[in-house]
Amino acid sequence: MKLILAVVQDKDTNRLTDALTEHNYQSTKLSSTGGFLKAGNTTLMIGVNDENVDGVLDIIRDNCSQREQMVAPISPMGGNADSYIPKPVQVEVGGATVFVLPIESFFQF
């Protein structure tokens, strides 16, 4: 048995959870925050048998697209804000960061 932890952008969450449910995979949704953009993410915990890992990874890959987004830089802390001219930067967001962990035992009470 494996535990799949998938960190996805909030915009992809509903599409992904609908696709997982359609294929009879259950997940637990946790709200999380990314470190780089400080934006909302969702972490899904999905427990599956070993033979189903590739199928779940395919569903995640198909439903979590990468895209580019313009982001205004964070103002400098303690610096001279008078000379600071924020220039938006284009960054790649979306997709998924996925961890597949072995599960020694599983209990449901």
C-alpha positions in Angstrom: 0.0 0.0 0.0 1.2 3.6 -0.8 0.2 7.0 0.4 0.3 9.6 -2.3 0.7 13.2 -1.2 -0.1 15.6 -4.0 0.5 19.3 -3.6 -1.6 21.1 -6.2 -2.6 24.7 -6.9 -6.0 25.6 -5.6 -7.2 26.3 -9.2 -6.6 22.6 -10.1 -8.2 21.0 -6.9 -11.8 20.6 -8.0 -10.9 19.2 -11.4 -8.5 16.7 -9.8 -10.8 15.6 -7.0 -13.7 15.1 -9.4 -11.4 12.9 -11.7 -10.2 10.9 -8.7 -13.8 10.3 -7.5 -14.8 9.3 -11.0 -12.2 6.6 -10.9 -13.2 5.5 -7.4 -10.2 6.9 -5.6 -10.9 8.5 -2.2 -8.8 11.4 -1.0 -8.4 13.7 2.0 -8.0 17.4 1.2 -5.8 19.6 3.3 -5.3 23.4 2.9 -1.7 24.4 2.6 0.3 27.5 1.6 3.3 27.5 -0.8 6.6 28.9 0.3 7.6 30.8 -2.8 4.5 32.7 -3.8 2.8 32.4 -0.5 -0.3 31.3 -2.4 -2.9 28.9 -1.4 -2.3 25.2 -2.3 -4.2 22.0 -1.6 -2.5 18.9 -0.4 -4.4 15.7 -1.2 -3.7 12.5 0.7 -4.6 9.4 -1.4 -4.2 5.9 -0.1 -3.9 3.2 -2.8 -2.8 -0.3 -3.4 0.6 -0.6 -5.1 -0.8 -1.6 -8.4 -3.0 1.6 -8.6 -0.2 4.1 -8.1 0.5 4.6 -11.8 -3.2 5.2 -12.5 -3.5 7.9 -9.8 -0.3 9.6 -11.1 -1.8 9.7 -14.6 -4.9 11.3 -13.2 -2.9 13.9 -11.4 -0.7 14.6 -14.5 -3.8 15.0 -16.7 -5.6 17.4 -14.3 -2.9 19.6 -12.9 -1.6 21.8 -15.7 1.4 24.2 -15.5 0.8 27.8 -16.6 2.6 31.1 -16.5 1.4 33.9 -14.2 2.5 37.5 -13.7 3.5 38.1 -10.0 4.4 41.4 -8.5 7.6 41.1 -6.4 7.4 41.5 -2.6 8.6 44.9 -1.4 12.0 44.9 0.3 12.0 44.6 4.0 13.8 47.3 5.8 15.1 48.7 2.5 14.4 52.1 0.9 10.9 51.8 -0.4 11.1 55.2 -2.2 13.5 53.9 -4.8 11.8 50.5 -5.2 9.9 50.1 -8.4 7.9 46.8 -8.5 8.2 45.0 -11.8 5.9 42.1 -12.3 7.7 38.9 -13.1 6.4 35.9 -15.0 6.6 32.6 -13.1 5.5 29.1 -13.8 2.7 27.9 -11.5 0.5 24.9 -11.3 1.3 21.3 -11.9 1.7 19.1 -8.9 4.4 18.1 -6.5 3.8 14.4 -5.7 5.3 12.2 -3.0 4.7 8.4 -3.0 5.3 6.9 0.5 5.2 3.3 1.6 2.6 2.4 4.2 3.5 -0.2 6.7 -0.1 -0.6 8.1 -3.5 1.0 7.7 -6.3 1.2 10.2 -9.8 2.6 9.9 -11.8 3.0 13.0 
